[in-house]
Amino acid sequence: MNSDDSVSLLWGLGALVLVVSAITARRLSFGAIARSVLAWLVIFGAAWAVFANRDRIEPVIAAVGERLGIGAQSVEGDTVRIQMSQDGHFWARVSLDGFERRMLVDSGATITALSEETARRAGIDVSASGFPVVINTANGSVQARRANIERVTLGSLDTRDLGVVVSPAFGETDVLGMNFLSRLGSWRVEGRTLILEPKRAGTGA
């Protein structure tokens, strides 16, 4: 169990103790106390399940929001539009070899960068990448390993054999870099909207 899990467990136990103390202070019958404790256990269990499976739940919520017209990412024909988020960045829902992930679109990043956790969940093999490479980031130089993703899908946009770098130094943030954007027909920002378009027939490879 990692430190985050331990802290979450301690918070959960502390909250449960407070609930039980509040119930017993009201001098309720044993049956009423048991029902109240069971109800709170169900609530805590449901909240924990949502937290533990947030990576699977987020794409579903985003898809529902898109169908209702409130999603930040939409597809019109073969054009993808992404609305700027509250933090001033553009975040895209991307499929990496079938694993869906929310990624930061960053034209300042030369290559697509993944956390170790994302690479593991997407089944990306970094063991055959050889020696680590040094990547220059906004926070300084970090060591990373090169790998390739067989298929990357962003809405209606699709590309194959995309090079990536993987490092624990990236934390939990995954970045979609220029090596993906350069494969598109065009990309631009209009107001608070990022517009991504595929290459058209006759415009080159």
N, C-alpha and C positions, 0 to 999 in steps of 0.2 A: 504494500500500500504506500503510495507516495504522500508527500507532505500535504498537498491540496486535499487529498481524500481524507487524511487524518483530521485536518481542520474542519472539513465539512461534517465528518462523523461526530466530532466533539460538539459542534454547534447544534447538530440534530439532537444529540443526547441531552444537551443543556436545555433546549427548547422543550423536550419531552418531560424533563424533570419539572420545569416551571408549570407546564400544563397539569401534570399530576398533582403538584402541590396546590395549585389553585382549586382543583376539583375537590381534593380531600379537605381543604379548608372550609368548604361549603357544607361539610358533614352530610354528603349524599350517601345513599345506600350503596352496598357493594355492587349490585347489578347496574345501577346508574353510572357508577365510576367505571366499571368494566366497559360499558357501551361507549362512554365518552373517550376513554383511552383508545379503544378500538377505532373509533371515528378519526381521532387525531393520527393514529398510526397509518390509516388509509391515506389521509391527506399528505402526511410526510412521505409515504411511499410513492404516491403519485408524483409529488414534486421532485423527488429524487430520480424517478424514472425519466421524467422530462429532461432533467439536467444531464443525466448520463447518456441520453440518446439525442442530445440537441443537434448533433451533426446530421442525423437522419431526419429530424423533424423540421429543421430550418428550410430545406428545399421544398418540402410539402407545403409549409405555410406560405412560402414565397410563390409557389405555383398557384395556390388558391387566390392569393392577393392579385396575381397577374390576371387571372380569369375574371376577377371582379373589377379590373381596371385600376387597381391601387398599387400594383407592383412597380418597383423601381426599374425593372428590366422588361422590355417588351420587344416583340418581333413583328415587323411589318413587311410581309413578303420575305425577302432574304436579307433585310436590313435589321440590325439590332440597335435598339436605343436604350441607353442606361442613364437614369436620372442621377444627378449629383446627390450624395448623401449629406446628412447633417454635419458630418465632419469635414466636408469640402472635397472628398475623394469620390472616385467612381468605383463601385464594387460590383463585380459580375458573378453570376452563378455559372460555374464552369464544370463540365464533366471531364474527369481525368481517367481515361480507360474505364469508364463506367462509374467512377466514384465522384459524387457531386460535392463541390466545395465552393465557398464564397471566397473570391480572390480580388485583391486590389489590382486595378489596371493602372500601370505605372509606365509612362513613356520614357521616364528617366532611367529605367532599369534596362540594361542591355539584354539580359537573358531572364527567362522565367525562373523564379526561385520558389522552392517548396520547403516546408518544415519537414523534419524527420517523420513526424506523426502522419502527415498527409501522404508522404511518399510510401510509408508502410501500408496505410489503408488502401491506397490506390494500387498496391502491388508492384511498385516501381523498384527494380533491382539496381542498387547502387554498389553492390559488391564487386562488379566487374569493371568499375570505373577507373581502377588504378590508383595512382597517387592523388592526394587532395590538390585542389587548385586554390589559388588565393583570389578572392573576390573583393573589389573595392565597393564599400557601401557608404551611406551617409554617416554611419556610426564608426567608420574605419574599415580596416581590412579584416576579413574573416576567412577561415578555411572551409571549403565545401567540396563535395564530390559531384562529378558530372553523371548524368543519366539521360535516358530518353523515354518519352511518353509515346506510346503507339498511336493514341488518338485523343485529341483535345476538341471538345465541342462546347461552343458558347452560343446558345440559341440556335439559329440557322447556320452558324459558321462552324466549319469543321476543318481540321488540319491533322496531318499524320506525322509521326516521327519528329516530335518537337524536343529539342534539347533543353534540359533543365539543370539547375544546380540544387543540391540538397545539403542543408547544414542545420545543426541544432541552434546556431547563432541567430537564425531567422525567427526564433520563438514560435508563436502560433500563427504568424502572418504568412500568407502565400501570395506571391506577386506574379501577375501576368505581364511579362516584359515585351520589349521591342521585337524580339525574335518571333513572337506571335503576331504582333501588330503589323510587322513588315510583310507578312504573308497575305494580308488583306488587300482588297482593291483600293480602299481608302478608309481613313478614320479622321474624325474631326470633332471639335466641341462647338456646339451652338448654344449660347446662353448657358444653361445648367444641364445640358444634355450631351452625352457622348454618343456619337453616331458611328457605327461600324458597318462597313459594307464589304461583301466578298468581291473577288476578282470576277470581272465579266468575261464572257467569251471574246477572244480576240485581243485581250489586254496583256497577254503574256503569261508566263508560268507563275 
